[in-house]
């Protein structure tokens, strides 16, 4: 990735060394991939800037800005686990995940949460626990994992919640989904951190049909932080306003 942390904490910036995003991308044994690295879409659904892998039982929830009606993100849900995905514009040669990770850590700490910067499947990631108040008024914690990958002119972030936030086995299917994403970066000039445009799947847009609306419940919520085998059938699609 564009930057590599050597040491550091949430409150102390890590020392870093610069490297080419393209060079580091070639070293990774898995994705997310750039469009230039794949020959065809394969068993994925076209969401515009993201080609998302599909598998039996996977449900997609499209996050749509009520004011602009633009798709701002997608959440893949499977067996009690969730993976929220967003893709952003980024510089061609400099990664932004180290910087964003530090900002997320500061935001989580500012909200009274606990955050650990640890090595993971996709490089450095954040394990966070946000304070919550249950229906019975008792205090608790909501865990989540923030993962990120820098690519050529793009950055993609995933947030694992539910079972996948703490259970390594439960996380594997959604980690596989994230690892096989293809990012389709358009040629339009965009400032770093600008959201890359997503769209409803073509199957959901045929004949003007729209997916049924569905609001995410408390268990699906993601901590409020800075914005940023053969597969046989596709995912179910719902829409979040």
Buried (B, 14 or more C-beta within 10 A) or exposed (E): BBBBBEEBEBEEEBEBEEBBBBEBBEEBEEBBBBBEBBEEEEBBBBBBBBBBBBBEEBBBBBBBEEEEEEBBBBBBBBEEBBBBBBBBBBBEBBBBBBBBBBBBBBBBBEEEBBBEBEEBBBBBBBBBBBEBEEEEEEEEEBBBBBBBBBBBBBBBBBBBBBBBBBEEEBBEBBBBBBBBBBBBBBEEEBEBBEBBBBBBBEEBEEEEEEBEEBEBEEEBBBBEBEEBEEBEEBBBBBBBE
